[in-house]
């Protein structure tokens, strides 16, 4: 029952793209406004009081953190609100599963699509930041790939919650209790080294922390941190991937 | 007539509750079989097991000779489904809804567009191709769902209350389309609460009560076999809603 079909997953992505194309103009604004506000408030406003952080300007520090965080938020929107509508409100999951595409293919297709969304919105934000002088190295061309992995990971994580929750209000808990703290405490706005000593090791568990590290390295033109962090992300993606595939059959087939 | 659907000793349990018990029937091409039963009798559950939206507890379902639980992706290729809920994508237009569904059957793009236009013509929605789903009436939505169920040229169309809530005109339009499909060789499996619909469309009727098939026959023969005048009387009588119960209901109201 758990056999995935690459062809079916491709169809799910095509289908999601059809909706996305129509709603892009509406969704681009809220997805980019949030990081732009933070960029202006912190990267420009607060930067004057901070000086350098980890041997780079605070503007550079915040911008690199926000690129990864933008990807995370775009993927999370797809895997929570959008997925919930498709699973429980309009129930398009059931319409698609009437075709040769099975529920398992749909859920993995949606996780991959969350990765694509993360890539699109994270890269758009990166382009805006580039105009403000945040790009110092050609290595940034690898960032869309990192954004994709980051989005795939948060897509899977979000989908696990969306499949489990009994109603829509619980999705707020996921965003408030998991996504929001990760947003704040993953080396995004201030370095982990300034946190209490006992708290620091926990950052290692934050997927965003690893994505931020890679994006930051690539933006300043270094690859020292990249390998291990990417490996960590790939490993977690593999482990997480199995869960929604099993859950979706359990929770949506009666 | 070749057998398209074989339901063999089918059962479905939810914990201790048995929703479907030992059901057997066959649907062949050019044939319409109707499942008649009150709400909760197990009709929709039976249908969902056929298109793999519900798991099978016991027994076997074969679509075109292939076991449904072994290879759902293959058996679903032969099926078209008009589910009780419309399950349309509100972010897409009428035409886009069909295209998004057709993609999943590996139909090449160009061919798919032609097919969608053809089907919209068939169900009388050509003028609504680029309209939003929200602008459709209930009857139009049902016709669109019927068109969606025909995209893959199915051998069997499953119709779960296809005309519930529709006006008389819309029901007649849908009936006409279904009879045309039957003539073309498609097998139909129908559930309905309308006796006239069943009499008009079905070649064979199964009366289901609490998950069990109580009687089986043609719409004309069933009343004769069981000593009733009409199909409705037969249905009410066999499912325990007899005169005595009727009297109690009337006394209470």
Boltz contact constraints between the chains, C-beta under 6 A:
constraints:
  - contact:
      token1: [A, 11]
      token2: [B, 103]
      max_distance: 6.0
  - contact:
      token1: [A, 11]
      token2: [B, 104]
      max_distance: 6.0
  - contact:
      token1: [A, 14]
      token2: [B, 103]
      max_distance: 6.0
  - contact:
      token1: [A, 15]
      token2: [B, 100]
      max_distance: 6.0
  - contact:
      token1: [A, 18]
      token2: [B, 100]
      max_distance: 6.0
  - contact:
      token1: [A, 19]
      token2: [B, 91]
      max_distance: 6.0
  - contact:
      token1: [A, 90]
      token2: [B, 90]
      max_distance: 6.0
  - contact:
      token1: [A, 91]
      token2: [B, 87]
      max_distance: 6.0
  - contact:
      token1: [A, 92]
      token2: [B, 89]
      max_distance: 6.0
  - contact:
      token1: [A, 94]
      token2: [B, 87]
      max_distance: 6.0
  - contact:
      token1: [A, 95]
      token2: [B, 87]
      max_distance: 6.0
  - contact:
      token1: [A, 98]
      token2: [B, 51]
      max_distance: 6.0
  - contact:
      token1: [A, 98]
      token2: [B, 81]
      max_distance: 6.0
  - contact:
      token1: [A, 99]
      token2: [B, 104]
      max_distance: 6.0
  - contact:
      token1: [A, 99]
      token2: [B, 105]
      max_distance: 6.0
  - contact:
      token1: [A, 100]
      token2: [B, 73]
      max_distance: 6.0
  - contact:
      token1: [A, 100]
      token2: [B, 76]
      max_distance: 6.0
  - contact:
      token1: [A, 100]
      token2: [B, 77]
      max_distance: 6.0
  - contact:
      token1: [A, 101]
      token2: [B, 104]
      max_distance: 6.0
  - contact:
      token1: [A, 253]
      token2: [B, 55]
      max_distance: 6.0
  - contact:
      token1: [A, 254]
      token2: [B, 54]
      max_distance: 6.0
